[in-house]
Amino acid sequence: MSEYIHQAWTLLGVGMLTVFVILLIVVVIGNIIIMVVNKFFPEAEKSKTVTVNSIGNARMAAITAAVNMVTQGRGRITKIQKK
């Protein structure tokens, strides 16, 4: 019986080690792919200004004040769409 338990623990250890190594390889390859893509295909710089086309100045000021109050000054308005 002791031999079976020893074999079970050995199989458990080998299986867990195999899964850990495979997941580590996936993470490393994923990070390498991300670095290569970011290096050769950088994301285009997005426009940081909000265009005020159909929104009035008063509404834009109210929206900006609300975002600043809710996010405690850390928020940023990137896009405003009218539904």
C-alpha positions in Angstrom: 0.0 0.0 0.0 2.9 2.4 0.8 4.3 1.9 -2.7 1.0 3.0 -4.2 0.9 6.2 -2.1 4.5 7.0 -3.0 3.7 6.5 -6.7 0.6 8.7 -6.3 2.6 11.5 -4.6 5.2 11.2 -7.4 2.6 11.5 -10.1 1.0 14.5 -8.3 4.3 16.3 -8.0 5.2 15.6 -11.7 1.8 16.7 -12.8 1.8 19.9 -10.8 5.4 20.7 -11.9 4.4 20.1 -15.6 1.4 22.4 -15.3 3.5 25.1 -13.6 6.2 25.0 -16.3 3.7 25.1 -19.1 1.9 28.1 -17.6 5.3 29.8 -17.0 6.2 29.3 -20.7 2.8 30.7 -21.8 3.3 33.8 -19.6 6.9 34.4 -20.9 5.9 33.9 -24.5 2.9 36.2 -24.0 5.1 38.9 -22.6 7.6 38.6 -25.4 4.8 38.9 -28.0 3.4 42.0 -26.2 6.9 43.6 -26.2 7.5 42.9 -29.8 4.1 44.1 -30.9 4.5 47.3 -28.8 8.0 47.9 -30.2 7.2 47.4 -33.9 3.5 48.5 -34.0 3.1 51.2 -31.4 -0.4 52.5 -30.7 -1.2 55.8 -32.4 -1.4 58.7 -30.1 -5.0 59.4 -29.3 -6.3 63.0 -29.3 -6.4 64.2 -25.7 -8.7 67.1 -26.4 -12.4 66.9 -26.3 -14.2 68.5 -29.2 -17.2 70.5 -28.3 -19.3 70.3 -31.4 -22.9 70.3 -30.3 -22.3 70.6 -26.5 -22.5 74.1 -25.2 -19.8 75.6 -23.0 -22.0 75.5 -19.9 -22.8 71.8 -20.4 -19.2 71.0 -21.0 -18.2 72.8 -17.8 -20.9 71.0 -15.9 -19.7 67.6 -17.2 -16.1 68.4 -16.4 -17.0 69.5 -12.9 -19.1 66.3 -12.3 -16.2 64.1 -13.5 -13.7 65.9 -11.3 -16.0 65.7 -8.3 -16.7 62.0 -8.7 -13.2 60.9 -9.5 -11.5 63.4 -7.1 -9.6 65.0 -9.9 -8.1 61.8 -11.3 -10.7 61.3 -14.1 -10.3 62.4 -17.7 -12.9 63.0 -20.3 -11.9 61.4 -23.6 -15.1 61.2 -25.5 -18.6 62.6 -25.2 -21.4 61.1 -27.4 -24.9 62.2 -27.7 -27.5 59.4 -27.9 
